């Protein structure tokens, strides 16, 4: 097996860095709900659903969230736009990848 650097396959970005306690939590089935991904190792990293903010662009879908603290290196495929907390990075593929490929990496 040939090892490849992460930077060869993905762009590494720091997430939007929002504090959950400053956001309004709402039911996940609300039309304005957006997942909030933290550094948890449970529930695909989603710790809450919050009110979408008009002035904050969410992290893009089909990226891999990576905890840089807390449950360090917990990685999950995020298939929908999402907000993220402190010390959370995301990997954006440099070339289009299927969800199966992203899950593999």
PyMOL commands that set and color helices and strands:
alter all, ss='L'
color gray80, all
select helices_A, chain A and resi 6-9+20-22+43-45+99-104
alter helices_A, ss='H'
color red, helices_A
select strands_A, chain A and resi 10-14+33-37+46-51+63-67+75-78+82-84+88-93
alter strands_A, ss='S'
color yellow, strands_A
deselect
rebuild
show_as cartoon
